[in-house]
Amino acid sequence: MNELMTLAADPAAWAALFTLIAMEVVLGIDNLIFIAILTNKLPEERREMARRIGIGLALIMRLVLLGTVAWIVRLTAPIFTILGNDLSWRDIILIAGGVFLVWKATKEVHHRVDPDPGPDIFNRRTVSLGFAAALVQIVVLDLVFSIDSIVTAVGMTEHLPIMVIAVVITVLVMLFAATPLANFINANPTIVMLALGFLLMIGTALIAEGFGAEIPKGYIYAAMAFSALIEGLNMMDRRARQRRRQNGMTQENPRSD
């Protein structure tokens, strides 16, 4: 309690809290996009439940990891060397998560562009298997993103209460944003391919980071923001052309009194 009162009176602690929240929210976008794409493949009545369970598990994992900060710090210690690169457990987890993301995004792209994609584990005839498979994949990526998130938090502040508050607020933002984002992606088919491209880029970046070739996250999110802006302009262009066509049809076929 005394530590909380001391931190509350410290302007530097507030600055660290707001900065950490902003960074955690940005890092959470990756997780949110994956959850949105994955749950949109489930039957509509199961989607909301899957999102809430997935994000709830993300919160639990982050809080558990915060309770083992000393263990998290040890995850960054090198355990062996491959081709001159010192790899830690964190690196291995990032590489595995990146490979999983690249595999999943590639599979989804192939499923969308192939005229005969064949059966899918999310087929409505196997709802229980689809729901379970979705949760398993969400949990796997939650673990990867949670470790990356907590390592970032540990690197920014040494105060555990600040980390806990930032993580809880970030997950609450994810919880409220999950359904609107999923609905937006579902209502705009071209956004799905853009989001899958984001997952490919994020997975590649995780693999590169695991092998020590860290790509500045600012570049990644700037590229994502620019791509989203271009897609937004394309959506506006399509809607404007549709309105012009509708207006033209109305003028060609005026109502007769």
Helices and strands as residue ranges (DSSP letters): H 2-8, H 11-39, H 44-66, H 69-74, E 78-82, E 85-88, H 89-113, G 124-126, H 127-156, H 160-187, H 189-210, H 217-252
